[in-house]
Amino acid sequence: MIVRIASGIPGFDEFTSSDDDLGLDLGGIPENTATLVYGPPGGGKSIFSYVFAYHGLTQDEPCLYLTTDLGMQELYQKMGSIGLKLEEYSDNEMFYVVDAALSDSGSEIEDSDLYQSTSVKNPTDILVKVSRGARLISQKGPRFRSVIDSLTSILESNNPQLIVRVLKTYILRAKEAGGTAIITYTEGSVNSSTEILIKSMVDNIIKLDGEKITIEAMKGMGRKDIPYQITEEGIVLDNNK
């Protein structure tokens, strides 16, 4: 049986459900895997990550979040705008942020046990701080969630071949620590051969094109797609179509 963890995205877990040998209907992201969530700009990749991370917090699953496009304060604001309030979970030391977005302009937040600043131009430092965060947060329970949002910014600032090696190590360390990882990526940001290589490194591939979510690859599932909308509450799938 493939153990899945709920995404928290309305309709998604029903969409990915399947009957196992015990007759149970289970859906969500396969546990202890790496999932690439990719597509064009504006398709909802970051929102997918926000909800995935937040739902885990509500289930007592801590989250390690690498943000490369938004500083931590902006991340809190963006998640709060769709009703995902993080303050309680930061106070409970459940939400660990590695912030690679503000380093060039200078972050006003000091590094701490739950916050580390770095730079998209320094992938080695990113890997060190993410690995440290994974070790810390994995001690809080048997499972945790991990997010990179997004890989695109790191690829654009570095040699893609180097980032592929860093990503491989990140995925390995996240899985070894018991994590289930989401990695967002903007389609077409690198050449097609590098894009194919990135896809080959993950267990699951989900595409959001602005109109439909397509499961291109996922453990225990075949290819399938479903329409969705982005609302004030986030991503909503239409399971009636």
N, C-alpha and C positions, 0 to 999 in steps of 0.2 A: 504494500500500500504506500502511495506517495503522500507524505504529510505536507499539508499546505497551511499557510498562515493567511489570515484574512487581510485584505488590502484596506478595507474601510471605504472603498469607492463604491457608491451606490450602483448596484447592478453587476459590478465586475466579478464578484465572488460567485454569484449565480451563473454568470456566463462561463466561468472556468471550472464549474463543478462537474464531477463525474461520479458515478456509483462505483464504490469499491466492492470487494468480495463480501463485505458484511452488510451491504445494502445501505451504507451511509452516503449522504450527498456532501462531498467536501469540495470547497473551492478556494481560490486565492493563489498566492505565489508559492511554489514548492519551497519547502524549508531548506535552509543551508545551501542555497543556490545563488548565482549571480544573474541578474536580469538586465538586459539592455533595453531602455525605453528611448526610442528615437523617432525622428520625423522632422518636418519642416518647422521653422520658427512659428510660435504662436499656437502650436497644436495642443498644448496642455501638459507638456512633459514635466515641468516644474511642479504644477499642481498635483500631478500623479504622485510625485515624490513627497510633497507636503503631506498629503492625506495618508500615504503609506507610513511615513514616519510617525505622524501624530496618532494614528490608530494603534500602532504598536505601544506608544506611551500609555494609552488608555487601557491596554491589556497588561500593564506592568512589564513591558518589553522596552528596555532602554534603546536609545538611538545614537549612533555616531554619524554626524552630518558634515560632509565636506562641501562648503559652498564656495563657488568660484566667481559667480556673477553678482551676488549680493552680499554686503557686509551683514554681520549678525543682526544688527538693529533693523536693517531693511528686511531681512529674512523673517524676523518676528512680526514686523508690520504686514508683510505679504500674507503670511499664514493667518494672522489675526483678521485680515480683511475678509477671509472666507470662514471665519468662525473658529479657527484653530488657535486657541490661547495656550501659549507655551510656558508662561511664567511659573505655574504650579510645578511643572515637570523639571524646570531648571532649579527651582528651590529644592526639589527632591533628588537632585543630582542624577536625573534620568536622561538629560539631553546634552550631549557632548558635541561641541562645534569646533571644527577646524576651518578657519576663515582665511581663504586665499584671495579675497576680493579687495580688501582695504589696505594691503601692505604697501602698495606703491604711494598711496596718498597719506598713509599713516592712520592707524586705528587708535581711537581714544580709549579702547578697552584694554585693560592689562591682561596678560596671559594668566591663566589659572588652571586648576584641575579640570575645569569643564570648558575652557575656551583657550584655543591656541591660534595665533596668527601666523601666517606664512605668505607665500607668493606663488602665483601661477607660473612664474618664471623659475621657480626652484623646486622641480618635481622630487628631488631627493629629500628635501626638507619636508615636503608634503607627505611623502611615504613614511618618514620617521615619525611625524606627529600623528598620522592616521594609525600607524601600527601601535604607537603608545596608547592612543585612545581606545583601540580595539582591546588591548590587554586590560585596560582599566575597566571598561564598561562590561566586558565579558564576565567579570567577577560578580556582577550584580544579579545574575540569573542564568538559567540554562540556555537562553536564546536572546539575541538582540538584532536590531535592524541597522543597516548601514546604507548611506546614500552618498553618491557623488553627483552633484548638480552644479555645473555640468562638466563633462569631460571635454567639451568643445573648447572652452577657454584655455584649458591646459594644452591641448593639441595646437592651438593657434599661437601659443607663446613658446613652443619648444619643438625640437626635432621629433616628428611623429613616431619614428622607430624607438626612440628612447621612451616615449610615453607608453607605447605598447608593452615594453618590458616592465615599466613601473606598474601598469595596470594588471599585468599577469601576477606580479608579486602581491599587489593589493588584494586581488580576488583570492589568492591562496591563503593569505593571512586572515582575511575576514572569515573564510570558511573554517579554517583551523580553529578559530576562536568561537565558532558556533553562530556566526552571523549569516543573515540573509540580506543580500546586497541589491540595490537598485542603482543603475548608472545611466544618466541621461546624456544624450548626444544629438546634436543637430545634423540632420542628414546632409551629405555633400560637403562637410567642413574639411575633409581630407580627400585624397585620391581614392579611387574605388578599391585598389588593392589593399590599402591600409584599412579601409572600412570593412572589407571582407575579413581581414585578419582579426579586427576587433570583434566582429560577430562570432568568429570561430572560438573565441576565448570564453564566451558566456554560455550559460545553460539555457537561458530563455531569451526570446527576442519579441518585443512588443512594439508595434508601430502606431503612432498617433498622427494622422494626416490632417486633422481638423474636422473631419466628417465621420470617420470610422476608426475604431480600434481594431487592429489586426494582430492576432496571435500568429506570428510567423514560425515560432518554435517554442515549445514548452514541454517539460517532462510530463508524460502521461496524456498528452493532447495532440491532436492534429491541427492543421491550419484552420482558422476560423476568424470571422470578423463580425462586427456589430456597430451600428451607428451610436454616436454619443454627442453630447452637447456640453459646452462650458457655461455654467451658470454662476450666480453670485455665491452659491454654496460649493462650487467646484465642478468636478466632472460627474456627469450623470449618463449612464448607458440606457439605451432603449431596448429592453429585452423583449418587446412585443414586435420587433421588426426582424 
